[in-house]
Amino acid sequence: MQDLFSSAHDDDDDRSAPTGRASAGAPLAVRMRPRTLDELVGQQHLLTPGSPLRQLTETTGSKNIGPSSLILYGPPGTGKTTLAHVISQAPDRKFVELSAISAGVKDVRQVMDQALDNRDLYGRTTILFLDEIHRFNKAQQDALLPGVENGWVILVAATTENPSFSVVAPLLSRSIMLTLEPLTDDDIGTLLDRALTEERGLNDTVELDTEARDYLIRMAQGDARRALTTLEAAAGVALDQLGTGSTTAVITVEHAARAMDQAVLRYDKDGDQHYDVISAFIKSIRGSDVDAALHYLARMIHAGEDPRYIARRLIVHASEDVGMADPTALQTAVAAAQAVQLIGMPEGRIPLAQAVVHLATAPKSNASYTAIDAALADVKSGRAGNVPKPLRDAHYPGAKALGHGVGYKYPHSYPHAIIDQQYLPDELVGREYYQPTGNGREHMLGERVERLRAVLRNRPMPQPQPEPEAESNNTKQQAPKPAQDNTAND
């Protein structure tokens, strides 16, 4: 059981030790952990006077005025664990840490029982830090409710996944959610500088040249733990290579690169980053930014996303956002999916990129998408109606006696294979779901749709739009107009 309570403190001497006091053999990221809110770098939007975090750190014992449950939501390395430790440092508090990976309902209930005893017998408040709460199932999360609701514990839960999807509603409604942001480049730089000089850090045993500092900041991607871990490893490389007669090791880009062979992009195929990147990918294509679309495609490929998933999203996008403005976009997307299936990766990145370029630069129309949704809305609301009798199945004996198929006009028997005839149910006559845009090829399709509807509804034929007048010689001599994207009117 002890491994589940890895940060529990059972004696007063240890309990009073500052959070940042770690052994010399502890990792640099642990040794440099802030001991107070004032030492925290970044997350200033959460540290204003009177904020929940200030309330929890400035009250003592059982006289808590802050929230009884706090959910810290943010990417790795943004300070979730640090904040839990800082909160626990107020007097008369006991810190207990559970890992959602290994703890179960029995462990949660045991913590609650001990917390109740600590409150009633010793006047001490238990801070329960639950890391990766999104890994707890519903039953495990429900076991937390009595302790939170009755004030037996102050729950500080950490998660890298959106709590709206990963935390049960009863617990979410009893908690205050604080969103932690990735650290800025300046924040990471401050942490690196502090770690180089402070006694609990590297204590000026190494120096960091400017290019290496910029490299570490860039590769950290807002993750303090990654920045400090890589700095420590790079310092080890620099010290190992310290030449004879040299007194101070200097960390270079080469040292940092050896410590981190390549940047590991933050992209969890089952977490928020997965959905954020694919969302940005599709929105970039929809917004016709081909460069941004290729960037997000590269991020997904580099992170190991299933190329078949990417291909499926491209097929959907080709119909949803390009549609009839460029019907060949769907063909390209389907062909890319087939190519990925046939040749695999890494070569599959090339047809995927081709499809992305086609879709991003194609004229856009969501008319087919909105049309089917409008039709579905009518059906779901009960506006279905009876199929007109001329359209009903008439192949079986007795159908004619029921009026099925009677009066049906076979289109191929009429000029241009079209004739006025009611196809929609009576209550939907005149309903026009498809509203063509003027983009790309759909401009011409829109004119045809109007003519078709005129015949079907037996109404006057729309007049053709006049062709633009030819440019006169004087017009040609005028200053040229700004260049336009030819694909906009394909």
Secondary structure, DSSP 8 states (H G I E B T S, - for coil): -GGGGTT---SHHHHTS-TT---TTS-HHHHT--SSGGG--S-GGG-STT-HHHHHHH--TT---S-SEEEEE--TTSSHHHHHHHHHTSTTEEEEEEETTT--HHHHHHHHHHHHHHHHHH--EEEEEEETGGGS-HHHHHTTHHHHHTTSEEEEEEESS-HHHHS-HHHHHTSEEEE-----HHHHHHHHHHHHHSTTTTTTSEEE-HHHHHHHHHHHTT-HHHHHHHHHHHHHHHHHT--TT--SEEE-HHHHHHHSSS------TTSHHHHHHHHHHHHHHHTT-HHHHHHHHHHHHHTT--HHHHHHHHHHHIIIIIGGGSTHHHHHHHHHHHHHHHH-TTTTHHHHHHHHHHHHHS----HHHHHHHHHHHHHHTT------GGGS---STTTGGGTTTTT---GGGSGGG------S-GGGTT-------SSTTHHHHHHHHHHHHHHHTT--------------HHHHTS-------GGGG-
